[in-house]
């Protein structure tokens, strides 16, 4: 199993932040990350154009890691970020 598939298999949650603008997607991500154990991952769906900057910046500052970013459609800013929680 590839590392990306192992991460997907271990994911427990997906945050739907579609339609929410900055800072709400990152605030929801932060809240959900507090509720999971280090080493677990989750995904966040967002169409906020600023999320491409905000999510990686938040993760770097908080000690988490964005392990993948996936564009959800050819015509818009919707993305799926997979985030691995770092040590508390």
ABEGO torsion letter per residue (X at the ends): XBAAAAAAAABABBBBABGBBOAAAAAAAAAAAAABBBGBBBBBBBABAAAAAAAAAAAAAAGBBBABBBBABAABABBBBBBBBBBX
